[in-house]
Amino acid sequence: LDQVLGEFKLDKSTNCGDIVDVGGGIEYQVQKARCQYKYVGGKKFVMTRKILEVKEVKRLLVEKEVKQLFEKDGLSSEDNDILGLE
């Protein structure tokens, strides 16, 4: 279910756990951050791109509620792994 939201100018320190709002009134939480570097002038690496994997904050809340419901019903951690809840 990968979907590219687009390219945005964000602070270079944006990292996992940060909340970003790129317009449209939808907030996203950064789940994973990857950087791409280029070797410049034979002396140093310069970050050229930062790729953020995000989830909508609303979805995170729904997933948390579902996880709590399954834990309340007494499902084992193995069942959670099968359902992709951990």
Solvent accessible surface area in square Angstrom, and as a share of the most:
residue,aa,sasa,rsa
1,L,208,1.04
2,D,152,0.79
3,Q,150,0.66
4,V,137,0.79
5,L,77,0.39
6,G,41,0.39
7,E,161,0.72
8,F,93,0.39
9,K,204,0.86
10,L,75,0.37
11,D,97,0.50
12,K,158,0.67
13,S,84,0.54
14,T,13,0.07
15,N,77,0.39
16,C,75,0.45
17,G,42,0.40
18,D,58,0.30
19,I,90,0.46
20,V,17,0.10
21,D,85,0.44
22,V,45,0.26
23,G,48,0.46
24,G,80,0.77
25,G,70,0.67
26,I,73,0.37
27,E,87,0.39
28,Y,23,0.09
29,Q,50,0.22
30,V,2,0.01
31,Q,77,0.34
32,K,104,0.44
33,A,28,0.22
34,R,116,0.42
35,C,52,0.31
36,Q,81,0.36
37,Y,126,0.48
38,K,118,0.50
39,Y,121,0.46
40,V,57,0.33
41,G,69,0.66
42,G,53,0.51
43,K,177,0.75
44,K,124,0.52
45,F,138,0.58
46,V,60,0.35
47,M,62,0.28
48,T,77,0.45
49,R,129,0.47
50,K,56,0.24
51,I,50,0.25
52,L,40,0.20
53,E,73,0.33
54,V,45,0.26
55,K,71,0.30
56,E,66,0.30
57,V,37,0.21
58,K,152,0.65
59,R,124,0.45
60,L,39,0.20
61,L,100,0.50
62,V,88,0.50
63,E,52,0.23
64,K,122,0.52
65,E,104,0.47
66,V,52,0.30
67,K,65,0.28
68,Q,95,0.42
69,L,107,0.53
70,F,64,0.27
71,E,92,0.41
72,K,165,0.70
73,D,114,0.59
74,G,60,0.58
75,L,60,0.30
76,S,59,0.38
77,S,71,0.46
78,E,120,0.54
79,D,48,0.25
80,N,6,0.03
81,D,89,0.46
82,I,132,0.67
83,L,94,0.47
84,G,59,0.57
85,L,37,0.18
86,E,126,0.57
